[in-house]
Amino acid sequence: MKAQEDHLVSLQLATSKSDVYVKLEVLNHEEEVISAVGKGHVVLPAFIFRKNAASVEKTLKRPSSVMCRFSCSSELPLCA
C-alpha cells in the first residue's frame, strides 16, 4: 500500500476456529513495524499509515511500501 495521505486505522482479524493462534503484522519493506498475537482473533487498535514524503523517499532511495500479513497456528502461541 502506498498512502497518498496519512490514515489512522484499526486492524482486526477473526478466525472461524476460536482455538487457533493468529499473528497480524504490519511490514515496511519486509521489516516488521508492529504486530499482535491473539487466540481466535487479533486486534491492532491504532496504527497510522504515513503518506510517502518525497524528501523521505530520496533519503531512503526507495518509496515506502507498507503491507499487512497474518499467520495462523494451532500449536503454541507465535512469538510477538
SULDA-V399898 format. One record per backbone hydrogen bond with DSSP energy under -1.0 kcal/mol. CO is the residue of the C=O (numbers start at 1). NH is the residue of the N-H. If there is no record, write none. Layout:
co: {CO | CO}
nh: {NH | NH}
//
This chain:
co: {1 | 3 | 7 | 9 | 11 | 13 | 17 | 20 | 21 | 22 | 23 | 24 | 25 | 26 | 26 | 27 | 28 | 31 | 34 | 36 | 38 | 40 | 42 | 44 | 47 | 49 | 53 | 54 | 55 | 56 | 57 | 65 | 67 | 69 | 71 | 73}
nh: {66 | 52 | 49 | 47 | 44 | 42 | 20 | 40 | 73 | 38 | 71 | 36 | 69 | 33 | 34 | 67 | 31 | 28 | 26 | 24 | 22 | 15 | 13 | 11 | 9 | 7 | 57 | 58 | 59 | 60 | 61 | 29 | 27 | 25 | 23 | 21}
//
